[in-house]
C-alpha cells in the first residue's frame, strides 16, 4: 500500500473517539489491576499482545494481505511505536501494584497535556496561548493532587510518571505516522511490534491464568484492541 495523502482534520470525531478511548482504557486498567494481584506484569501483557498480534494478522489477511497492510513509509518508527507501547503498558500495570489505581490515574491524567506540548514542539501543530495556559494549569493541578510535601510522593511515583511520558510519546508518534500511513497499517504495527517486543523476555516469566481469570484476560485483550484502534483513528 502506498503512502496516503494527509486528510483534513475532523475535531468533533477526534474528540468523540478520544472520549471513547479514555472510557475503554479505564475498564482495561481496572481489569489489569485485578489480574496484577495474582500474575506478574509480563504474563498479563504478553498474553494480551499475542492475541492482539494474531488478530491484526488475520485482519490484515482479510484486508488484502499482510504484506500490503504492513507496508509503511516509516517501518522502523512504526515498530518502535509498538515496542514503546508495550513498555508503557508494563509500567502502567506495575504501577497499579505499587501506588494503586487512583493515584496512578491522577498522575496519568497529565499525558494529554504532555501530548499537546510535544505536538506543538515537534509536529508543528498550532497551540495558542490559551492552550499553553491550560497545560500549565493542568500540570499544576496534578502536582497539587499528588501533594509532594505530604508524603504521598515517593520513588514509586516515578513509575506512573514514566508510563504517562511513554504514552504521550506514543500518541505523538501515532499522529506523526498517520500523516502517511493508513490507520490499519499503524494498527498492524502496534500489535505485531508490541508482540515481538514482549516475547523477547516474557516467556521467561510465564504464569498461566487459572479458571475464570481466562475470561477476564479475554475481556482485557478485547478492550486493548478496540481502545488502541479508536486512539489511532
N, C-alpha and C positions, 0 to 999 in steps of 0.2 A: 504494500500500500504506500503510495507516495505521500509526501507531506501535504497537509491540507492548509488552505489559507486561513488567516485569522478571521474569526467570526465576530459579529457585533455583540457587545455586552448585553446581557439581559438581567439587570439588577434585581427585579422582582422575583424572577425564577431562581436566581442565585441565592437570594436571602431565604426564600422558601426551602430550598434544598439544604441550606446550611442549618436552618432550624431543625429540619427533619434529621439531618446528620447528628446534631447535638443530642437529640432525643434518643436516637438509636444507640449512640455511644454511651449514654447514661445507663441504658439497660445492659449493655455489654459490660460496662465497668462493674455493675452490681453482681453479675454472674461471675466475672473474673475474680472478684473479691471473695465470693463464696468458694470457688474452686481452689483458690490460693491457700485456703485454710488447710487443705489436705494433700495438695500436689505441688511439686516445685514449678517455678515460673516457666522453665524451658519446656517442660512436658505440655503445659497448657498452651503455650504459644505455638509449639511445633505441631501438635495435632490440628490446631486451628489453621495453620498455614499449609499443611499437607492437603486438607480438604479444599482450602482456597485454591491451591495450585491445580488440583485435579479439576475443579470447577471451571477455572479460566481456560485451561487447555481444552476441555470439552466444548466450552462456549466458543472458543476460537475455531475449533474444527467446524462447528456449525456455521460460523460467520464466513467461511471461505478458506480455512486452513490456518494452522498455527504460524506458518512462515509468513503469510500475508499480514495477519493481525500483529505479529511480533515485530514487523519491520518498522523501525523507528529512525528518525533523523538524529537522535541522541541516545543510542542504546546504552552507553556506559552510564550516562546520567540517569536513565530510567532504571537500570539495575541498582545504582546507588540509592535511588529513592526507595526501592523495595527493601534493601538491607537497612536503611535508616529507619524505616517504619517498624521493622522487627525490633531494632534496638529500643525505639521509643515505647513499644508495647511491653517489652520485657521490663523496662524501667518502671512503667506505669503499674504493672501487676505487682512488681516487687514493692513499689511504694505503698500499695494498698495494705500490705502486711506490716510495713514499717511505721507509717503515720496515720493510717486509716483512710477511709474513702472520703469523708467530709473534708479533712484537711487537704487531701490530695486535690480534690475538686476546687478548693479555694485557690490553691496555687496554680493549678492547670488552667483556671479561668483567664490567666494572663496571655495564653497563646494567641487568641485573635488579635490582641493589641500588638504583640510581637510580630505577627504576620503583616499587619498593616505597616509597621515601621520598616520591616525588611523589604516589603514590596515597593515602598517609596524609594528606598535607597538603591536597590539592585534591579528592580523591574521597571523603574521609571514611571510608576503609576502615580496619579495625582492625589496628594493628601494635603488638603488645605489646613490652615491654622486651627480651625475648629476641631478637626480630627486629631491633629497633633496634641491639642489641649485635652481631648477626650482620652488619648493614650496616656498622657501624664496623670490625669485624674484616676484612670483605671488602675494603673500600676501603683499609684499611691494607695488606692483602696485595698489592693492585695497586701501591701506592706502593713497597713493598719489591721487588716483581718488576721494576719499572722502574729502581730504583737511581738516583735523581736525581743523586747525587753522583759516580756512576761514569762520567759522560759519555754514558750511553745516552739521557738525556732531552735532546732538542733542540727547536727551534722546530717541527720536523715532527711531533713527538709530539702537538701540539695538534690536528692533523687527525683522528686516530682518536678523540681525546677529544671533539671536536665531533661526530663521527659517532655515538659512543655516546650523547651527550646528545640528539641529534636522534631516535635510535631509541627512547630511553626516553620522550621526549615523545610520539612516535608511538604507542607502546604504551599510554600512559595515555589519550590521546585516543581510541584504539580501544576501550578499556574503557568510556570515558565515553559514546560514541555507541551502544555496544552496549546501553545501558540502554533505548533507544527504537527503534533501527533493527535490522533483521534482519542476519544475517551476510552474506547475499548482497548486501544494499544497501551495506554497508561494502566488500565485495569489489569491487563495481562502481566505487565512487568511488576506491578505491585504484588501480585500473587506469586509468580514464579521466582522473582528476585528474592522476595522475602523467604520463600520456602527453601531455596538454595542456601541462603544465609544462615537460617536457624538450624538446618540439617548438618551443618559443619560441626556443631558442638552438642546439639540437642539429644541425639541418640545416647550419649554417654550418661544422661541423667533421666533416662526413660522410666516412668512410673505410670502404668496403665490405669485409667479410671475404672472404678468398680460400680456395678449396679446402676442406679438411677443417675449417677453422675454422667453417664454417657449421654443422657437426654439433655442435661444442662450444657454439656460440651457441644452437642449438635446445635442448640439454640445459639451458643456463643459463636460458632462457625457461621451460622446464617446471618446474625447481626453484623459480624465482621465484614462479610462480603457485601451486604446491602449498604452498610454505612460508608464503606470506602468508595463504593461506586457513586453514591449520592455526593460525597465530598469531591470526587474527581469531576463530576458533572457541574 
